[in-house]
Amino acid sequence: MNVLDLLESKGIEYIPKGADYVVKCLNPQHDDSSPSMRIDQVTGIFNCFSCEFKGNVFTHFGEKPNALQMKREFLKRKIHNVMSQSIGLPMPKGYVPYQGNWRGISPTTYKKFEAFTCEAPNDDGSRNVFTSRIVFPIRDGVGDISVFVGRHTGDGTPKYLNQPAGAKLPLYPQVTPLKSTIMLVEGIYDMLNLQDKGMTNVMCCFGVKNVTEDKLSILQMKGVDRIDIFLDNDEAGQKGAEHIMELCDNLGLQHRRIRFGSKEIDPGALTEKQIQSLKTKLYS
């Protein structure tokens, strides 16, 4: 039961106002002819600004809130706030769309994910941080660029460079509409290789530590009901898979751990034949 369900079950008239419902005061000693009580639409916490009667609508009526529903409502509010404040990054000066096939990824796929290079020096003549990198603009849920991820094409360090440094990375790409089953891999080139060769329900997490209940809950709210976890088939990868499975269990989200072959497997190195075989095995 959520706040709205409770108010309606008790026959309480309400007016939605921002993040609250405005109702007549629930204090039986207060004759509230002009509604002066606000009830938080998610938590049920109420406060009358006339008589200062305070409490929680669930405990007031002896009802138990739905913890999962409450968490989802908090997430919806959080998403709304982020979307309303979102200011995207511009593409860097001097960027050029990438048209090659580095690591066997087709130019079509690179174009789909807006890959570019940027070799031009900065305005002050200093070296561009994206030199010798293939760069991907990572877009958030409303399509704004939140961070750039650049992969060095040689032996330069770091292998991956995020700009701005410290920016939060979403699960990527933010596909709309989402399929009911999402395959989650670790790195961007794992995702690109699978997408390039026909596995279109793949998202990458930019590292297992970047997977949170909040991010999985957002997928769940968008219609995803199962996560296929496909990480490297080594000890670190399988420990990461177990961590994600625990998060899924906490949310009641179905999951499968995908293992392919008996050796240590990098999803980013699978051939087209291997990927088609895996696709047939999982989704046919």
Secondary structure, DSSP 8 states (H G I E B T S, - for coil): --HHHHHHHTT---EEETTEEEE----TT---SS--EEEETTT-EEEETTT--EEEHHHHTT----HHHHHHHHHHHHHHHHHHH-------TT-EE--S-GGG--HHHHHHTT-EE--S--TTS---TTTTEEEEEEE-TTS-EEEEEEEESSS-SSSEEEESTT----SB---SS--SEEEEESSHHHHHHHHHTT-TTEEE-SSGGG--HHHHHHHHHTT--EEEE---SSHHHHHHHHHHHHHHHHHT-EEEE---SSS---GGG--HHHHHHHHHHHH-
